[in-house]
Amino acid sequence: QVHLVESGGGLVQPGGSLRLSCAASGSSYSIYAMGWYRQAPGKERELVATITSIGSTNYADSVKGRFTISRDSAKNTMYLQMSGLKPEDTAVYYCRSIGDDGEFWGQGTQVTVSS
């Protein structure tokens, strides 16, 4: 089992920045890929960015050049640095892990971009 806890969400003005964290515990050694997803009200959950155990990354077109995903294996923590935030980035952000023990999700953290 892997337990994921997100943090770092909040209210930010358009153009601002936030850094989300996702701390993994449990059988985190079994994880080979992690990702950030988001779900806005009335919309389906969508991919934001993913990172593999060897550092390969992938981004949704809507966040390329503005968001950066990273992972600190020593701390079992994944990050999402978000800059140039737009109102359309408002959503609950979830982290997900995939590994030998299966797929796990965090509980989510709210990001609201508004003036």
C-alpha positions in Angstrom: 0.0 0.0 0.0 1.1 3.5 -0.8 -0.3 6.5 1.1 -0.2 9.9 -0.7 -0.8 13.3 0.9 -0.9 16.5 -1.2 -0.3 19.9 0.2 0.4 23.5 -1.0 -2.9 24.4 -2.5 -4.6 27.7 -1.9 -5.9 30.9 -3.4 -3.6 32.8 -5.8 -4.1 35.8 -8.1 -3.8 35.3 -11.9 -0.2 35.3 -12.9 0.9 34.0 -9.5 2.8 30.9 -8.4 2.2 27.9 -6.2 4.2 24.8 -5.4 2.3 21.6 -4.7 3.8 18.7 -2.8 2.8 15.0 -2.7 4.4 13.0 0.1 4.4 9.2 -0.3 4.6 6.7 2.5 4.1 3.0 2.9 5.5 0.8 0.1 6.8 3.9 -1.8 9.9 1.9 -2.9 7.6 0.1 -5.3 6.6 3.3 -7.2 7.9 3.7 -10.8 5.8 6.6 -11.9 3.9 9.5 -10.4 1.7 12.2 -11.7 -0.5 15.2 -11.1 -4.1 15.3 -12.2 -6.8 17.9 -11.7 -10.5 18.1 -11.7 -12.5 21.3 -12.2 -16.1 21.6 -11.2 -18.3 19.9 -13.7 -15.4 18.5 -15.6 -13.6 15.2 -15.8 -10.3 14.6 -14.1 -7.4 15.3 -16.5 -3.7 14.7 -16.7 -1.5 17.6 -15.7 2.0 16.1 -15.7 3.8 12.8 -15.0 7.3 11.8 -14.0 8.9 8.4 -14.0 11.5 6.9 -11.6 14.2 7.8 -14.1 13.0 11.4 -14.4 11.2 11.3 -17.7 8.4 13.9 -17.7 5.3 14.5 -19.7 3.0 17.6 -19.6 -0.5 18.5 -20.8 -0.3 21.1 -23.6 -2.3 23.5 -21.4 0.5 23.7 -18.8 3.7 23.3 -20.9 6.1 26.1 -20.1 4.2 27.1 -17.0 4.3 24.1 -14.7 7.3 21.9 -13.7 7.0 18.5 -12.2 9.9 17.1 -10.1 10.6 14.3 -7.6 12.9 14.0 -4.6 13.3 10.2 -4.2 15.2 10.7 -0.9 12.2 12.5 0.6 9.6 10.3 -1.2 8.0 13.5 -2.4 6.8 14.8 -5.7 6.3 18.5 -6.5 4.5 20.6 -9.0 5.8 24.1 -9.4 3.1 26.2 -11.0 3.7 29.7 -12.4 1.8 32.0 -14.7 -1.4 30.7 -13.1 -4.7 31.3 -14.9 -8.3 31.2 -13.7 -8.8 28.0 -15.8 -6.1 26.3 -13.7 -8.6 26.4 -10.8 -9.3 22.8 -9.8 -8.7 20.1 -7.2 -5.2 18.7 -7.8 -4.6 15.1 -7.1 -1.4 13.0 -7.1 -1.3 9.5 -8.3 1.3 6.8 -8.1 1.8 3.6 -10.1 4.0 0.8 -9.0 4.3 -2.9 -8.2 1.6 -2.6 -5.5 -0.8 -1.0 -7.9 -2.3 2.5 -8.4 -3.0 4.9 -5.6 -4.4 8.5 -5.3 -4.1 11.2 -2.8 -7.1 13.1 -1.3 -6.5 16.2 -3.4 -5.7 19.8 -2.7 -7.7 22.8 -3.9 -6.1 25.4 -6.1 -8.1 28.6 -6.8 -6.9 31.2 -9.2 -8.9 34.4 -8.8 -8.5 38.1 -8.4 
